[in-house]
Amino acid sequence: MPILNSEIRSYNIIFTGKKERLIQSLQENNLTQYIFLNDLLMVLYVEANFNENIFNNINQIVWWERSYAMSSLINITNNLLQGVPVRQATDMAYMGNNLYNSLEGRGTVIAIIDSGIDYLNQDFLNEDGSSKILYLWDQESNYKSPPEGMLFGSEFTRDEINEAISNNNGDLSRDEIGTGTVTASIAVSQGKNNINYKGIAPKAELIVVKLRSYISLFKEGRINYQNTDFLVAISYIIKKFKEINRPIILNFTVGTTSGRDISQALLNTFEELYQSGFILVSGAGNQGNTDIHYSGNISNGESVDIDFQVGDDKNLNIIIDGYKVDKFEIALISPFGEISPTISYAPNFSLYAGKFNLENVTYSISYSYPWISTGSMQVSINLKNVYSGIWTLRITGQNVINGEFNAYLPNKNLISDNTRFIDSDSNSTITRYGLLREVITIGTYNTKSNIIWIGSSKGPAETLDMVAPGVDIISNYLDNTFNTATGTGVSSSVVCGVIALLIEFIINQTEFYGLSIYSEPIKTYLMLGATQKPIYTYPNTSYGYGILNYQNTLQRISENL
């Protein structure tokens, strides 16, 4: 069940030196709930009233940030009458009738970090009745012990899942939301329930992590995830990658706040993600028409006021990104005209905190320069007990060469429908993990109207790789039903299935397949094979390099092996 966000606070921490000395320092400060993810990164879980100044007492901590919210990139649309089977949407229905029929994703594993999976659904069973799921980690479960090195949840092996299937026992883990089951169905469904709804790679297998869900972080009743739990899930999948020694395609169907530029990220601390046989795929984001982004440009000493409307949210977060060496001063003006102190960069990790008395709104502001992920300025503003109305963000050039800046609200499905920038910009709205060069980033194409889906996040052109079908795609859903789903998480699931077929083809064609199964070459093949409309120049902010074309991509790979 969703966890109250008030119960847990968590942090991403970059550290240096020996782990043993860091552990001693943590224990001396009564910090006991932590997980080491690799030799540079750890996550820390504390109570909500934790005093962040404690970090200043621990020399081994070189950088830290609060965990930030993530949300689903899949919308359940309940539109079966107008739904489209995934193979029809991708022009892959022919696969059952010719030489391409032999490619079904054998030997590959698709890893899903989402809302779990309905493991009893027969579309996730092999022909012998065994489960397609190699491992399932339910981060919310207390059914049995957590995985080794983890603090929470229950891990289930294929043997344990098979036993539960034989007893028709659905109690090990449940998908209450359905997006995880949708993701798995699009990629690997066997089509037993309905042959017309067979997945892209029915012989591929699964590793599934059910993320801990939190509720009412910004708007009452909205479910979010936390990127600390997400990073822990990635570290778990990496351990399984080392154990099973098989290609893994990791599908990002939950996304962070949008961004313009990321040169480094916490993902870069996981060296294994960039080895042969580990492919990263992400939905681009569903923020193309949600008014969560503002872009501007100012010069030294100039100020600009940015108006944003707040609906019936409990809390709100605003992120301001600078560009390169630029620094800005930040102030916030409430609907009643109260003005916060002007915040300038100071070389420490202290938070600026205050209160708007007329609205009874408290705020905290953190200023990072250079921020670890971009090398540029980032300011994060957190408003608690936020007041509905028109707020103003005042940005002033302090040390400006370029002058470009971008401001972002949380993902739209976490906040009120009425919360928005008044003068918004739909460009540069890709989820931040999708901005990484090593990640294959997928937007959504509407095959019913033959145009881009309006909600698909836009680039810069160099950060969006391609688009794939993702509007009203029919898949398995909860309680052995079918439903339709839309979003870039749907499109990334389609591409994960296609990549499973491509990897099987590469392995079958050459004994030196290890040279080709990296994210970058696979991305290049997908780009080369993509369908491009002659009226556009490529790459562009909406299509990237074009529309997924499986058959053409397979031909391009064949020509290069």
C-alpha positions in Angstrom: 0.0 0.0 0.0 1.2 3.6 -0.6 3.4 4.9 2.2 2.7 8.3 3.7 5.4 10.7 2.5 5.6 12.3 6.0 7.1 9.1 7.4 10.3 8.9 5.4 12.9 11.2 4.1 15.8 10.0 2.0 19.0 11.3 0.5 21.4 10.5 -2.3 25.0 10.8 -1.1 28.3 10.9 -2.9 31.1 9.8 -0.6 34.9 9.3 -0.7 37.3 7.2 1.2 36.8 3.8 2.9 33.3 2.6 3.6 34.4 1.4 7.0 35.3 4.9 8.1 32.1 6.3 6.7 30.0 3.7 8.5 31.7 4.6 11.7 30.9 8.3 11.1 27.3 7.5 10.3 26.9 5.4 13.4 28.4 8.2 15.6 25.6 10.4 14.3 22.9 7.8 14.9 22.4 7.2 11.2 21.8 3.5 10.7 19.4 3.1 7.7 21.6 3.3 4.6 22.4 1.2 1.5 25.7 1.4 -0.4 25.0 1.2 -4.1 28.5 1.2 -5.4 31.9 2.7 -4.4 30.8 6.3 -4.8 27.0 6.4 -4.1 24.8 5.5 -1.1 21.3 6.3 -0.1 20.3 7.2 3.4 16.8 6.9 5.0 15.9 9.1 8.0 12.9 10.5 9.9 11.1 13.5 8.5 12.5 15.9 11.1 16.1 15.0 10.3 18.6 17.9 10.8 20.6 18.2 7.5 23.4 20.1 9.2 24.6 16.7 10.5 26.1 16.1 7.1 28.6 18.9 7.8 30.0 16.7 10.6 30.8 13.8 8.2 34.0 14.4 6.3 33.5 11.5 3.9 30.4 13.0 2.5 31.4 15.2 -0.5 27.9 15.9 -1.9 24.3 15.2 -1.0 20.8 15.9 -2.2 17.3 15.2 -1.0 15.5 12.5 -2.9 13.1 13.8 -5.5 9.8 12.6 -6.8 9.3 10.3 -9.8 6.0 9.5 -11.5 4.6 7.0 -14.0 5.1 7.5 -17.7 2.0 5.4 -18.4 -1.6 6.6 -18.4 -4.3 3.9 -18.2 -6.9 5.1 -20.8 -9.9 2.6 -20.5 -10.4 2.9 -24.3 -10.6 -0.8 -25.5 -13.1 0.1 -28.2 -10.5 2.2 -30.0 -7.5 0.4 -28.7 -4.7 -0.9 -30.9 -2.8 -4.2 -30.4 0.9 -3.6 -30.0 1.9 -5.7 -33.0 -0.5 -3.9 -35.2 0.7 -0.5 -34.0 4.3 -1.4 -34.8 3.6 -3.1 -38.2 4.9 -6.4 -36.8 1.9 -8.5 -37.3 3.7 -10.2 -40.2 6.2 -11.8 -37.7 4.1 -14.9 -37.5 4.2 -15.6 -41.3 7.8 -15.3 -42.5 11.4 -15.7 -41.6 11.2 -13.0 -38.8 9.0 -15.4 -36.9 12.1 -17.1 -35.4 13.0 -14.0 -33.4 11.1 -13.9 -30.1 13.7 -12.5 -27.7 15.2 -15.8 -26.5 18.0 -15.4 -24.1 17.3 -11.8 -23.2 15.9 -10.3 -20.0 13.8 -7.2 -19.7 14.0 -5.5 -16.3 11.0 -3.5 -15.1 11.0 -1.0 -12.2 7.4 0.0 -11.8 4.2 -1.0 -9.8 4.9 -4.7 -9.8 3.3 -7.5 -11.9 0.3 -9.8 -11.9 2.5 -12.9 -11.9 -0.5 -15.3 -12.0 -1.6 -14.0 -15.4 -0.9 -16.9 -17.9 0.5 -14.5 -20.4 3.6 -14.3 -18.1 4.0 -18.1 -18.1 6.2 -20.2 -20.3 4.8 -23.1 -22.3 5.6 -25.5 -19.4 3.7 -23.4 -17.0 6.7 -21.9 -15.2 7.0 -18.2 -14.7 8.8 -15.8 -17.1 9.9 -13.9 -14.0 13.5 -14.8 -12.8 13.3 -12.5 -9.8 10.7 -10.3 -8.2 11.6 -7.7 -5.5 8.5 -6.1 -3.9 9.9 -3.1 -2.0 6.6 -2.7 -0.1 6.2 -6.4 1.0 6.9 -7.8 4.5 6.1 -11.4 3.3 9.8 -12.5 3.6 13.3 -11.1 3.9 14.6 -8.3 1.7 17.4 -9.0 -0.8 20.9 -9.2 0.5 22.2 -5.7 1.4 18.7 -4.1 1.3 16.6 -2.7 4.1 13.1 -3.3 3.0 10.7 -5.4 0.9 10.7 -9.1 0.0 12.6 -10.9 -2.7 11.1 -13.9 -4.6 12.9 -16.3 -6.8 11.5 -18.0 -9.8 11.1 -21.3 -7.8 9.1 -19.4 -5.2 6.9 -17.8 -7.8 6.4 -21.1 -9.6 5.2 -22.7 -6.3 2.8 -19.8 -5.8 1.5 -20.3 -9.4 0.9 -24.0 -8.8 -1.1 -23.2 -5.7 -2.9 -20.3 -7.4 -1.5 -18.1 -4.6 -1.5 -14.4 -5.5 -0.3 -13.2 -2.1 3.4 -13.0 -2.7 3.1 -9.6 -4.4 0.3 -7.6 -6.0 0.2 -4.9 -8.7 -2.5 -2.6 -7.3 -1.9 0.2 -10.0 -1.4 -1.9 -13.2 1.3 0.1 -15.0 3.9 -2.6 -14.2 1.7 -5.3 -15.6 1.0 -3.2 -18.7 4.7 -2.7 -19.3 5.5 -6.4 -19.0 2.5 -7.3 -21.3 3.6 -5.0 -24.1 7.1 -6.4 -24.1 6.7 -10.1 -23.4 3.1 -11.3 -23.3 2.6 -14.8 -24.7 -0.8 -14.0 -26.1 -2.4 -17.0 -24.4 -5.4 -14.9 -23.2 -5.8 -13.4 -26.6 -3.5 -14.1 -29.5 -4.2 -10.7 -31.0 -2.6 -9.1 -28.0 0.7 -10.9 -28.0 3.7 -8.9 -26.9 6.8 -7.9 -29.0 9.3 -10.5 -27.5 7.2 -13.4 -26.1 10.3 -15.5 -25.3 12.1 -12.8 -23.3 12.1 -13.2 -19.6 11.7 -10.7 -16.7 13.3 -9.2 -13.6 10.7 -7.1 -11.8 11.0 -4.6 -9.0 7.9 -3.2 -7.4 8.8 0.3 -6.3 7.6 1.7 -2.9 4.9 4.2 -3.6 4.2 7.3 -1.6 1.1 9.4 -1.5 0.1 13.0 -1.4 3.5 14.6 -1.7 2.2 17.6 -3.7 -1.5 17.0 -4.3 -3.7 14.9 -2.1 -4.2 11.4 -3.3 -1.6 11.4 -6.1 0.9 8.6 -6.0 4.7 9.2 -6.5 7.9 7.3 -6.3 11.3 8.4 -4.9 14.5 8.3 -6.9 16.4 6.8 -3.9 14.3 3.7 -4.1 14.7 3.7 -7.9 18.5 3.8 -7.7 18.4 1.0 -5.1 16.3 -1.0 -7.6 18.9 -0.4 -10.3 21.7 -1.6 -8.0 19.6 -4.8 -7.4 19.2 -5.4 -11.1 23.0 -4.9 -11.6 23.6 -7.7 -9.0 21.3 -10.0 -11.0 23.0 -9.0 -14.2 26.3 -10.3 -12.8 24.7 -13.5 -11.5 22.7 -14.6 -14.6 25.3 -13.4 -17.2 22.6 -12.6 -19.8 21.7 -9.5 -21.7 19.4 -7.2 -19.7 17.3 -4.4 -21.2 16.4 -2.0 -18.4 13.2 -0.1 -19.0 12.6 3.3 -17.4 8.8 3.7 -17.2 8.9 6.1 -14.3 10.4 9.5 -14.8 11.9 12.4 -12.9 11.3 16.1 -13.2 12.0 17.4 -16.7 15.3 19.1 -17.7 17.3 20.8 -20.4 20.8 19.4 -20.0 22.5 16.6 -18.0 26.2 15.8 -18.5 26.5 13.6 -15.5 24.0 11.8 -13.2 24.0 9.4 -10.3 23.5 6.7 -12.9 27.0 7.3 -14.1 28.4 5.9 -10.8 27.2 2.5 -11.9 29.9 1.3 -14.2 28.0 -1.9 -15.0 25.3 0.0 -16.8 27.7 0.7 -19.6 29.0 -2.8 -20.1 28.2 -5.0 -23.1 24.8 -6.7 -22.6 23.2 -3.9 -20.5 20.9 -1.6 -22.5 19.1 1.4 -21.0 15.8 2.6 -22.4 13.7 5.4 -21.1 10.4 7.0 -22.0 11.0 10.7 -22.8 8.3 11.9 -20.5 4.7 12.9 -20.7 5.1 16.7 -20.3 4.7 17.9 -23.8 1.5 19.8 -23.1 1.4 20.2 -19.3 2.8 23.8 -18.8 5.4 22.6 -16.3 8.4 24.4 -18.0 9.4 28.0 -18.4 12.5 29.2 -20.4 14.0 32.6 -20.5 17.2 34.6 -21.0 18.5 37.6 -19.1 21.7 39.7 -18.8 23.7 41.0 -15.9 21.7 43.1 -13.5 18.4 42.4 -15.4 15.4 40.9 -13.6 12.5 38.9 -15.0 9.3 38.0 -13.1 7.8 34.6 -13.9 4.2 34.0 -13.0 2.9 30.5 -12.1 -0.5 29.5 -10.9 -0.9 27.1 -8.0 -4.0 25.0 -7.6 -5.1 22.9 -4.6 -1.7 21.4 -3.9 -0.4 20.7 -0.4 3.2 21.3 -1.3 5.1 22.3 -4.4 8.7 22.2 -5.7 10.2 24.5 -8.3 13.7 23.9 -9.9 15.6 26.6 -11.7 18.6 25.5 -13.9 21.2 27.9 -15.1 23.5 27.4 -18.1 27.3 26.9 -17.8 29.0 29.5 -15.5 26.0 31.8 -15.1 24.7 32.7 -11.6 21.3 34.2 -10.8 19.7 35.6 -7.7 16.3 34.2 -6.8 13.3 35.7 -4.9 9.7 34.5 -4.5 6.6 36.7 -4.3 3.4 35.3 -2.8 -0.1 36.0 -4.1 -0.6 38.6 -1.3 2.6 40.4 -2.3 5.1 39.2 0.4 8.6 38.9 -1.0 11.2 36.4 0.3 14.8 37.5 0.8 16.8 37.5 -2.4 18.9 34.3 -2.4 22.4 34.4 -3.8 24.9 31.6 -4.1 27.0 31.0 -1.0 29.7 28.2 -0.9 28.0 25.9 1.6 25.2 23.3 1.7 23.0 25.4 4.0 19.3 25.7 3.2 17.6 29.1 3.2 14.3 28.8 5.1 11.5 31.2 5.8 7.8 31.8 5.9 5.1 33.9 4.1 3.1 35.0 7.1 -0.1 36.1 5.4 -0.5 32.8 3.6 1.1 30.7 6.3 3.4 29.1 3.8 6.9 27.9 4.8 9.7 27.6 2.2 13.2 26.2 1.9 15.6 27.1 -0.9 18.8 25.3 -1.8 21.4 26.8 -4.2 23.9 24.4 -5.8 26.8 25.8 -7.9 28.1 24.0 -9.7 25.4 21.3 -9.5 27.0 17.9 -9.8 24.8 16.7 -12.8 25.4 19.7 -15.1 28.2 21.8 -13.7 25.8 24.7 -13.8 23.6 26.5 -11.2 20.6 24.8 -9.8 18.2 26.2 -7.3 15.4 24.1 -5.7 12.5 25.8 -3.9 10.2 23.8 -1.7 6.9 25.3 -0.6 4.9 23.6 2.3 1.3 24.3 2.9 1.3 26.2 -0.4 -1.4 28.8 -1.0 -3.6 28.7 -4.1 -3.2 31.7 -6.4 -0.7 33.4 -8.7 2.9 33.3 -7.4 5.9 35.1 -9.0 9.4 33.9 -9.3 11.9 36.8 -9.7 15.2 35.9 -11.3 18.0 38.4 -11.5 21.3 38.1 -13.5 24.2 38.1 -11.0 27.2 36.8 -13.0 25.9 36.2 -16.5 27.7 35.3 -19.8 25.0 33.3 -21.6 21.9 34.2 -19.7 19.8 31.1 -20.5 17.7 29.6 -17.7 14.9 27.0 -17.3 12.4 26.6 -14.5 10.4 23.4 -13.9 7.4 22.3 -11.8 6.9 18.7 -10.8 5.5 16.2 -13.3 1.9 17.1 -14.0 0.4 13.8 -12.8 1.7 14.6 -9.3 0.3 18.1 -9.0 -3.1 19.9 -9.4 -4.4 20.3 -13.0 -4.5 24.0 -12.3 -0.8 24.3 -11.3 1.1 25.7 -14.2 3.4 28.3 -15.6 1.3 31.1 -17.2 3.7 31.5 -20.1 5.1 28.0 -20.6 7.4 26.3 -23.1 6.8 22.7 -24.3 10.4 22.2 -25.4 13.1 20.8 -23.2 10.7 18.7 -21.2 12.4 15.3 -21.3 12.7 13.5 -18.0 16.2 14.0 -16.6 17.4 10.3 -16.8 16.4 10.4 -20.5 18.8 13.2 -21.1 21.9 10.9 -20.6 23.8 10.1 -23.8 24.0 6.4 -22.9 20.2 6.1 -22.5 17.9 5.3 -25.5 15.2 7.9 -25.1 11.8 7.3 -26.7 8.9 9.7 -27.4 5.4 8.6 -28.4 3.8 8.4 -31.8 0.0 8.2 -32.3 -0.5 5.5 -35.0 -4.2 6.3 -35.1 -3.7 9.8 -36.4 -0.2 9.4 -37.7 1.2 12.3 -35.7 3.1 12.8 -32.5 1.1 12.3 -29.3 0.5 15.8 -27.9 1.8 14.7 -24.4 5.1 13.4 -25.6 8.0 15.4 -24.1 10.2 17.3 -26.5 14.0 17.6 -26.7 16.5 19.5 -27.6 16.9 17.4 -30.7 20.1 15.8 -29.6 18.5 14.3 -26.5 15.5 12.6 -28.1 16.4 9.5 -30.1 13.2 8.4 -31.7 9.5 7.9 -31.3 7.4 4.7 -31.1 3.8 3.7 -30.9 2.2 4.5 -27.5 -1.4 5.7 -27.8 -4.2 3.4 -26.6 -2.1 0.3 -26.9 -4.0 -2.8 -25.7 -2.3 -4.9 -23.0 -2.9 -7.1 -20.0 -4.2 -5.3 -16.9 -5.3 -6.1 -13.4 -7.5 -9.2 -12.5 -7.0 -10.9 -15.8 -8.5 -8.1 -17.8 -7.3 -6.1 -20.8 -7.0 -2.3 -20.9 -5.4 0.4 -23.0 -2.5 2.6 -22.1 -0.9 5.8 -23.5 2.5 7.4 -22.8 6.2 7.4 -23.4 6.5 4.5 -20.9 4.3 2.5 -23.3 6.6 3.5 -26.2 9.8 2.6 -24.2 8.2 -0.9 -23.5 7.6 -1.4 -27.2 11.3 -0.5 -27.9 12.5 -2.8 -25.2 10.7 -5.7 -26.8 12.2 -4.8 -30.2 15.7 -4.6 -28.7 15.2 -8.0 -27.3 14.6 -9.3 -30.8 17.6 -7.4 -32.2 19.9 -8.8 -29.5 18.7 -12.4 -30.3 19.5 -11.7 -34.0 22.9 -10.4 -33.2 23.8 -13.3 -31.0 22.6 -15.8 -33.7 24.6 -14.1 -36.4 28.0 -13.8 -34.8 30.1 -15.2 -32.0 31.5 -11.7 -31.4 28.2 -10.3 -30.4 29.7 -8.7 -27.2 31.1 -6.0 -29.4 27.7 -4.9 -30.5 25.4 -5.2 -27.5 26.0 -1.7 -26.0 23.4 1.0 -25.7 25.2 3.3 -28.2 25.4 0.8 -31.2 21.9 -0.4 -30.6 20.7 3.3 -30.5 22.6 3.9 -33.8 20.9 0.9 -35.5 17.5 2.1 -34.3 18.2 5.6 -35.6 19.4 4.3 -39.0 16.3 2.2 -39.4 13.8 4.8 -38.3 11.1 6.0 -40.7 11.5 9.7 -41.5 8.8 11.9 -42.9 10.1 14.0 -45.8 8.5 17.2 -44.5 10.8 17.3 -41.4 14.5 17.8 -40.8 16.1 15.2 -38.6 16.9 15.1 -35.7 14.2 17.4 -34.4 12.7 18.1 -31.0 9.5 16.1 -31.5 10.6 13.0 -33.5 14.3 12.7 -32.7 15.6 10.6 -35.6 12.2 9.3 -36.7 9.6 6.6 -36.1 10.5 3.1 -34.9 10.8 0.7 -37.9 11.7 -2.8 -36.7 12.1 -4.4 -40.1 14.3 -1.6 -41.5 16.5 -1.6 -38.3 17.0 -5.4 -38.6 18.1 -4.9 -42.2 20.6 -2.2 -41.1 22.1 -4.6 -38.5 22.3 -7.4 -41.0 24.3 -5.2 -43.4 26.9 -4.4 -40.7 27.5 -7.9 -39.3 
